């Protein structure tokens, strides 16, 4: 069966979606009845820089078409200043979708179309290919698209004409798709409420970890208690709660904390969050390492004592469906997780009382006190506190790629 994957996010591009695509493709490509072919954008794509350590995930996979996306970071910045919604039809990568006709010139009709989003322009391209070729289409959404209310503070929240346009496109795509893959049961519940007529199309296909990186990682006490955050701070994800709690913790006994604790950060940041970090430059235990290759990120995670996750502060409980893919790498690293999230979030369900500890966005003082508690555990040599061995097959890339392949093969004539 020839499966055509349409995804702007594809290795060696480095972003959360591309990492998930990489892991699924690695194992889909090993299924004997699946012939995987790819349409993607050129490398690099704006805000999706290449990472050489990810090239191995694309080995042996035929890329039939690379489409150049026409966008400029300075033009995008000016447009967002004038009207943020102008780049939400559906996103700044819209010229990928606009060039869908070029695919028909170089790519032969597949047996099945599989699209991955974000960006949503991948989905709209799949919609056009489905209309032309009339073959089964599996639509994957890693995050919700147009169901977020304007007041939800969800990353998917849209307003005005952009909201109406995206809602219409979402409805059109859901009507035409044969199956719709979503990454959490909460997301399925959200969409089943919004589209009860399509609930039989929804399939649980979660974010995953790469099985080959799962190996024992026994805790060994190092010279300093090391908290590690890996991942980006986009516009909609603020480091304020975390950094303010670190400041309060440090100011209680700066000399002692300087000698025994460090907080390491790595990943991309939006301009506004660069500004937030600059406000804490005087605190020596806060160290941002910049952007480092993915294979080095995995090493850093394994060397941590505690791994930190910061969610987006989503106000409406029914919208808090996001399952950060970063948590999968954290689980594989087998270290305690500290998450800043909402009490009703998917992260809360996964982490609290199982993999670590959760704090709400307003709990700055409680979080600062928790850092002191963790330091005492570290001083006491309580290795069992830091070691978390719960690597579940539910999030195995190999197992879920096999499930996805079986879904493809159900449409084989």
PyMOL commands that set and color helices and strands:
alter all, ss='L'
color gray80, all
select helices_A, chain A and resi 16-28+52-58+73-82+84-87+94-98+101-106+121-133+160-176+185-194+196-201+211-213+240-252+254-260+271-278+294-303+317-319+326-333+346-351+364-379+383-386+393-395+397-409
alter helices_A, ss='H'
color red, helices_A
select strands_A, chain A and resi 2-6+35-41+62-67+112-117+136-141+179-182+202-204+225-230+261-266+286-288+306-310+336-340+356-359
alter strands_A, ss='S'
color yellow, strands_A
deselect
rebuild
show_as cartoon
